[in-house]
Amino acid sequence: AQEAAVRAQAEAVRRLKQDKADPDEIAKEVAKLLEMKAQLGGDEGKPKFVLKTPKGTRDYGPKQMAIRERVFSAIISCFKRHGAEVIDTPVFELKETLTGKYGEDSKLIYDLKDQGGELLSLRYDLTVPFARYLAMNKITNIKRYHIAKVYRRDNPAMTRGRYREFYQCDFDIAGQFDPMIPDAECLKIVQEILSDLQLGDFVIKVNDRRILDGMFAVCGVPDSKFRTICSSVDKLDKVPWEEVRSEMVGEKGLSPEAADRIGEYVQLHGGLDLIERLLQDPKLSQNKLAKEGLGDMKLLFEYLTLFGITGKISFDLSLARGLDYYTGVIFEAVLLQQENEHVEELVGVGSVAGGGRYDGLVGMFDPKGRKVPCVGVSIGIERIFSILEQRLEASEEKIRTTETQVLVASAQKKLLEERLKLISELWDAGIKAEMLYKKNPKLLNQLQYCEDTGIPLVAIVGEQELKDGVVKLRIVATREEVNIRRESLVEEIRTRTSQ
Amino acid sequence: AQEAAVRAQAEAVRRLKQDKADPDEIAKEVAKLLEMKAQLGGDEGKPKFVLKTPKGTRDYGPKQMAIRERVFSAIISCFKRHGAEVIDTPVFELKETLTGKYGEDSKLIYDLKDQGGELLSLRYDLTVPFARYLAMNKITNIKRYHIAKVYRRDNPAMTRGRYREFYQCDFDIAGQFDPMIPDAECLKIVQEILSDLQLGDFVIKVNDRRILDGMFAVCGVPDSKFRTICSSVDKLDKVPWEEVRSEMVGEKGLSPEAADRIGEYVQLHGGLDLIERLLQDPKLSQNKLAKEGLGDMKLLFEYLTLFGITGKISFDLSLARGLDYYTGVIFEAVLLQQENEHVEELVGVGSVAGGGRYDGLVGMFDPKGRKVPCVGVSIGIERIFSILEQRLEASEEKIRTTETQVLVASAQKKLLEERLKLISELWDAGIKAEMLYKKNPKLLNQLQYCEDTGIPLVAIVGEQELKDGVVKLRIVATREEVNIRRESLVEEIRTRTSQ
């Protein structure tokens, strides 16, 4: 009966694939199939393990790690170029540290089991631990990055790069400074990283919590509804205005007039010209918060002009962002759909970076409520990673997963000792070297290993070479072979594998 | 009343310090004091947070990160020199994946709360996830490293580098190979890393589970007591033989004769000579397991002789190692006490790396029980890190926490725009550059910032320089100043900061 169920499930998967169904759907059914197969187990009465990683997580094999390290390296270079220090915090925090920081999203926090002692939760982002770190160490001034995994019990959509365990790459500037200078640098960082990674065209949407709040006020939204109306606005990148409007009026009880006034604003986006226009707007210009926000937005655009990146920036009144802790500028980078690049359609376009100013968060942790103004950006690696992974697969580019410079090989039998002696010399000289773990490997197998793994050189020891005090160095790509005096071998390998 | 308790605790801490009590003890009482103070809270009615990281964990600030990255970089270089690929796995596994792998230590596993869905646990080491990864992906042949945090609900002793969240740096070779070649490479790796990190003298103890089991058999230990007697032997690096013997006889019910026979063996350590002697031992040589183990140990020493590292290796019959999954060679590297280096006394000497062969673990995950022989080594970073951190503190060496090459500064007011323009050019050219986030910073403050953070160069823009198309470059160390044509600035900075 169980086997019949497995067969039925396999058939279901086959059909979904044939119908080119939603990839998430297929993935889900494949996972179910694998689980059923695993539970069915082997035929030797071995324990029936479910052999899988937890829902919403995955392993990174060597190829994926090679891509991941490329992405990290681009991001870290940029953070260091901007003079950031680096910190790390534990993967879990006291539960109360996270309480009251994420609004509705708090339900997605992973708690640890109470095994006696403190109540703990896995970190949900890197921003709250950062604020806790600043308050705990009384740091009022730092520019730091932090790259680490965070955890959300969200609905995973893995083919689109949405996981329950995922990396965040955060850069933040904390301290009391003149307005918009650190904020502008955060946007410059996003522009540098996305350009460097060559992900195609992108736009960075910018707005300000004060402009949003001022706008809600002049549109006649009651104070008590700011938050919930804000979260409706936040949906505008996914659903059309009409739907958002009916949510505001229907579910959230906003007056139709207020909703229509909001509707006029949130469809606006542009640059300095729009900011100037809104500064003249008879209603908005009367609101203190909005005026402050617009004034700072103007300053921000002046700085971004000096950085030469306004072409990538869009002041967008529909940008709201969910997290509770933002107090000023907010921003989000979105990849634009590529034409004729069907590879990326699978992944879908979407936000790959976001951030903003949060001037009140550190104060929530300080016993005396002392504030440390902060602004920061978080790069979402998984989505970027999904795109690069699929692009690489499509390109059939061969990616090396090791850096080995030379394979130490032998052409005849009984030379294991000589191989061990030579490879040890090479390791001690800092050469990246491998050998096959066989007493008498065939030369053909040794050469094949180089082909498979991309090792460029083979150092071959043989009876004659040992007598002559040389090693035969073979260049895998050209099949050329040269005898090198043993004492020059290290230098020769270095020269041939440099660059 | 609460305040009086805090004062009493503060007094207790003062006394402990005065008495130069055990540092762990002091740390514990200080932590208690801080917690009491935190609970007492501020005087403005703010929420009374306990501002701390969870028990047994800590933050890494920029200075600690700088040391940590040095250590990682040495370890990763070595792993790459030996041709390893890299993988990563999730921080948690299905609970059942970890079940039955760690013997008594299983009680130290962190479980996640059941929030609906799968039952999860934080990983306890990187070996079991590796075995799960191999079985799940049907990989029979890989050489990989994995550097990540693992979690144990152990009694922390943080001044000695024992934490509940800590890094492991693992290198493993999986596959069916000729005997002892991969095993020898693992020992070579330990020797390379410990030498490279300059931690002082060390010894790598080596033994084999088969020799231990054979020894127990010929000493007359009943099969059912192998495990528990093995864990008594494991204590010999901390307590004297007499204590271990009385545990064996008293608590574990071993006959005094058997215990004495074990006592003779476990006090032996040496090299090839000892192996030869034991191969002639009338009792051991009759035991199949012991003979196999000793034969392989001899082969291992031959290979280690070719690697030139037998001076660092001690075949030690008292080495047992706790984990259940080892099946062959086991080893452990121990730092030796330095004379006249009182700094390190605080940290204490102890094991900094360990590993061994586990040929059965992957098979536990395979539905058909197919085995993949493995051998690997795990470097314990926290202890090494504690030593280096204390050494650095004692040396008063100044450690840079950023790589910034140049500070973009101005000597006069109203030059913010010019600074922004110049720094943007530098960033785009790949130069690591910072500026102060002030509209009109004082030159003195800008120079002071360079002194504090170790930035070697200052690029100063001023009215006259702008007119002349130059930038004044100041070398912080010598206070020398030179005018550089703007178009040559990038090249000049690169030259002056290369190497």
Interface residues (C-beta under 8 A of the other chain):
Chain A: A38 G41 G42 D43 E44 K46 P47 K48 F49 V50 L51 K52 T53 P54 K55 T57 R58 D59 Y60 G61 P62 M65 R68 E69 K80 R81 H82 G83 A84 E85 V86 I87 D88 T89 P90 V91 F92 E93 L94 E96 T97 Y110 D111 L112 K113 D114 Q115 G117 E118 L120 L122 R132 Y133 A135 M136 N137 I142 R144 K149 Y151 R153 E165 I173 G175 F177 D178 I181 P182 A184 E185 K188 E192 Y303 L306 F307 G308 M364 F365 D366 P367 K368 G369 T401 T402 E403 T404 L416 E417 L420 K421 S424 W427 D428 G430 I431 K432 A433 E434 Y437 K438 K439
Chain B: A38 G41 G42 D43 E44 K46 P47 K48 F49 V50 L51 K52 T53 P54 K55 T57 R58 D59 Y60 G61 P62 M65 R68 E69 K80 R81 H82 G83 A84 E85 V86 I87 D88 T89 P90 V91 F92 E93 L94 E96 T97 Y110 D111 L112 K113 D114 Q115 G117 E118 L120 L122 R132 Y133 A135 M136 N137 I142 R144 K149 Y151 R153 E165 I173 G175 F177 D178 I181 P182 A184 E185 K188 E192 Y303 L306 F307 G308 M364 F365 D366 P367 K368 G369 T401 T402 E403 T404 L416 E417 L420 K421 S424 W427 D428 G430 I431 K432 A433 E434 Y437 K438 K439
